[in-house]
Amino acid sequence: MTAVLNMKARSIKKPWGKEQMLVRNRNYMLKRLTMLKNHRCSLQYHERKMETLYVVSGKMRVYIGEKEDALKETILHPSDVATIRPKMIHRMEGIEETLYL
């Protein structure tokens, strides 16, 4: 098996902060995201993709649910992990500036 080294992460500015693509291939993706305080991303929904969030620093609110009008709120702190199953509506919001994977 050959190791694959990615030397520079591509950074993309977003209205809510930024994302850096660390690894991307047909089976796997790893991003480093910065969510600014009092900012949030749009509602998301994925048919097949499962997402795992790991908070490195800061504090963020995650909304998750099967219906847009019935999302449950969870607050994540450093070292917290949340996994979002396919077909779940979700959104992340920065309570503090938050770095997460």
Steps between C-alpha positions, in 0.01 A plus 500: 500500500637841405459802727341810349630832630307822453740786549271805496136526606281702263317772695157631395346809663134467596251757636513315834880451512719270291560140405824330415490180297764274656416176318251421226457188292205292382466321836600755761517871578662687790446873550626746758227759556488830685154622602499864609321611817129575437517357146340185363502294186191425294279201570655185356369160395692208349343191344798269558777687679563451870681786678700495820578830674790535745540832682864604539436837666209734572134421554230435241133416477387218270139463388402150383170336410288323245273801443598864461240615751609247766878532524664412832778720632828368640795707625849369425817592694867417432556123457125435447401282207167486316411268213226602258333212317392524136160660436518714816448875462772692681666837553798622703521836680792664681435597861870589507745492212533125455756281327366157413566204274 
